[in-house]
Amino acid sequence: MSEDAIRSLGNVELFRELSDDQLRELESTGQRGTYPAGGAIFSQGDPAQGFYVILSGRVKVYKLSPEGREQILHLFGAGEPIGEVPVFAGETFPAHAETLERSELWFLPRNRLRHLFAQDPSLALNMLAILSKRLRRFTNLIEDLSLKEIPARLAAYLMHLQDGQGGAETLHLDVSKGVLAKILGTSQETLSRVLRRMSEAGVLEMQSKTITILDDGMLEDLAEGHTNLS
């Protein structure tokens, strides 16, 4: 195993407390795989025989309605684990996972994970911390989809982007409008109309995939439902 590979795994939040020897052992029991853009990683109902860590690229986790409408639950990037929740209970995957771009993933079998937990409890604590953060995000997602109108969902998403980009006024959308619409639970046409209305109201300005926030106060009011777009 190369030093670059060790650093790659060591940079994953889940494995940061492991020694180089443990990382080498981890690597020897896992499997690396490269997926093209649009490659299926697992499908809803597949047996959860292990979980994945994204070494490079991006992955969407999503559900399909009975009518075939896609709802993106989350986007994951390099250094993040996916499919880890059902591994603990030995169940099936509750959603689908697919790459958004060419990605390299690392797969760890469930029995190996349990062995590592017994060897190093800090790994289990790291996993619990990650699951807690995700539970909070999914709770916010459910609230947005069930209680908020599309402008409020979009405003909340843009505020989340601001937080992730250091409070910047100029934001870069790293997904297409089609993907963003599926995250917000709407159509691309509706998303375009809402963006146009927010632009006309002086909340933001958009050029291609760059969005400049012009009125932070109104953006926050929209996200909280204190105002609406007339």
Secondary structure, DSSP 4 states (H G I P E B T S, - for coil): --HHHHHHHHTSGGGTTS-HHHHHHHHHHSEEEEE-TT-EEE-TTSB--EEEEEEES-EEEEEE-TT--EEEEEEE-TT-EES-HHHHHT-B-SSEEEESSSEEEEEEEHHHHHHHHHH-HHHHHHHHHHHHHHHHHHHHHHHHHHH--HHHHHHHHHHHHHHHTTT-SEEE--S-HHHHHHHHTS-HHHHHHHHHHHHHTTSEEEETTEEEES-HHHHHHHHHTS----
